[in-house]
Structures are given as structure tokens and as C-alpha cells.
Amino acid sequence: MPNYYDAHEGPIPGLRLPRYAWEVLHGEGITTLDQLRAVADQLEKRPGIGPKTAQLIRDELARETSSRKAPD
């Protein structure tokens, strides 16, 4: 049985977040990397996102963004 806190791929390709994080982002209408980047510094203000979850989302966003950069 899957754990609610396990990371899952969701509607934003390349990101792996816990199911509850995807549910909150979906409820807030955040469905693209650009939308997520635009609100990344204010995630804690969203209902259902605490400081730890906000940091987890920012870390995953940074990981995905850095993996998209072309190597030198």
C-alpha cells in the first residue's frame, strides 16, 4: 500500500512530491513550473502548506530546474 508521504510524479513533469503537496497545489490552481516558480517564495501562505512542506517543494523545484540546465 502506498504511503501518503511518498514522493509521486504529478501534473508538473519532473517534480516528485508527496501526494498531499500535489493536492494542495492542484487546489490552488498551480499546474505548471512557471506558476510554481512565481509563488515559490510564498508557499507557506497557502492553506495546507507548512514550512517543511514549502521547503520540500522549493528543494524539488530547484532540483528540477538545475537538471534542465544544459551541461557546459
C-alpha positions as CSV (number, residue, x, y, z in Angstrom):
1,M,0.0,0.0,0.0
2,P,1.5,3.4,-1.0
3,N,2.4,5.8,1.8
4,Y,0.7,9.2,1.7
5,Y,4.1,10.9,2.2
6,D,5.9,9.0,-0.6
7,A,7.0,11.2,-3.5
8,H,4.9,10.9,-6.6
9,E,5.1,12.3,-10.1
10,G,2.2,14.7,-10.7
11,P,0.9,17.1,-13.3
12,I,4.2,19.1,-13.4
13,P,6.6,16.9,-15.3
14,G,9.9,16.1,-13.5
15,L,8.7,17.0,-10.0
16,R,8.3,14.3,-7.4
17,L,6.3,15.5,-4.4
18,P,4.2,13.8,-1.7
19,R,0.6,13.3,-2.7
20,Y,-0.7,15.9,-0.2
21,A,1.6,18.5,-1.8
22,W,0.1,17.8,-5.2
23,E,-3.4,18.0,-3.8
24,V,-2.7,21.5,-2.3
25,L,-1.0,22.8,-5.5
26,H,-3.9,21.4,-7.6
27,G,-6.4,23.1,-5.2
28,E,-4.5,26.4,-5.7
29,G,-4.6,26.0,-9.5
30,I,-0.8,25.6,-9.7
31,T,-0.2,23.2,-12.6
32,T,3.0,24.5,-14.3
33,L,6.6,25.1,-13.4
34,D,6.2,28.8,-14.2
35,Q,3.2,29.1,-11.9
36,L,5.1,27.2,-9.1
37,R,8.2,29.4,-9.5
38,A,6.0,32.5,-9.3
39,V,4.7,31.5,-5.9
40,A,7.7,29.6,-4.5
41,D,8.7,32.2,-2.0
42,Q,5.2,32.5,-0.6
43,L,4.2,28.8,-0.3
44,E,3.8,28.9,3.5
45,K,0.9,31.4,3.0
46,R,-1.1,28.8,1.1
47,P,-3.6,26.8,3.1
48,G,-2.3,23.3,3.9
49,I,1.4,24.1,3.3
50,G,3.6,24.4,6.3
51,P,7.2,25.5,6.4
52,K,8.6,21.9,6.0
53,T,6.4,21.2,3.0
54,A,7.1,24.5,1.5
55,Q,10.9,23.9,1.8
56,L,10.4,20.4,0.3
57,I,8.6,21.9,-2.7
58,R,11.3,24.6,-3.1
59,D,14.0,22.0,-2.9
60,E,12.4,19.8,-5.5
61,L,11.7,22.8,-7.8
62,A,15.4,23.8,-7.5
63,R,16.5,20.2,-8.3
64,E,14.3,20.1,-11.4
65,T,15.4,23.5,-12.6
66,S,19.1,22.6,-12.2
67,S,18.6,19.3,-14.0
68,R,17.1,21.1,-17.0
69,K,20.2,23.3,-17.5
70,A,22.5,22.1,-20.3
71,P,26.0,20.9,-19.2
72,D,28.9,23.1,-20.1
